[in-house]
């Protein structure tokens, strides 16, 4: 079975997935994890303030462009 990632690693991965331009698959590949755990971490951490609302809005705007 795969290596257990630390809470800090998971927070960093979710922050990247929510704010970066690459798709989740690319973020997962860059971090050396499968997309499924990344999605699970995002669901588990979604109610935490990992990303400011301004950063999240900017990421959405950038993605639309």
SVG drawing of the C-alpha trace seen along z (x, -y; Angstrom):
<svg xmlns="http://www.w3.org/2000/svg" viewBox="-17 -39 23 41">
<polyline fill="none" stroke="black" stroke-width="0.4" points="0.0,0.0 1.1,-3.6 3.0,-5.8 0.8,-7.9 1.1,-11.6 1.3,-14.1 -1.5,-16.5 0.7,-19.4 1.4,-17.7 -2.3,-17.1 -3.1,-20.7 -0.4,-21.9 -1.7,-19.5 -5.3,-20.8 -4.2,-24.4 -2.3,-23.7 -5.3,-21.9 -7.7,-24.8 -5.5,-27.7 -3.2,-26.5 -4.0,-26.4 -3.1,-22.8 -5.8,-20.3 -5.9,-18.1 -4.3,-15.3 -1.3,-17.4 -1.1,-18.6 -1.3,-14.9 1.4,-13.9 3.6,-16.8 3.3,-15.7 3.7,-12.0 0.2,-11.0 -2.9,-9.6 -5.8,-12.0 -8.2,-10.0 -6.5,-10.7 -6.2,-14.4 -9.9,-14.5 -10.5,-12.8 -8.2,-15.3 -10.0,-18.2 -13.4,-16.9 -12.0,-16.4 -10.4,-19.8 -12.9,-21.9 -14.3,-23.7 -10.9,-24.8 -9.5,-28.2 -6.6,-26.7 -7.1,-29.3 -8.3,-32.8 -11.5,-33.8 -9.5,-36.3 -7.0,-33.7 -9.8,-31.3 -11.6,-34.0 -8.4,-34.9 -7.8,-31.2 -11.4,-30.9 -10.9,-34.1 -7.6,-32.9 -9.1,-29.5 -11.9,-31.3 -9.3,-33.3"/>
</svg>
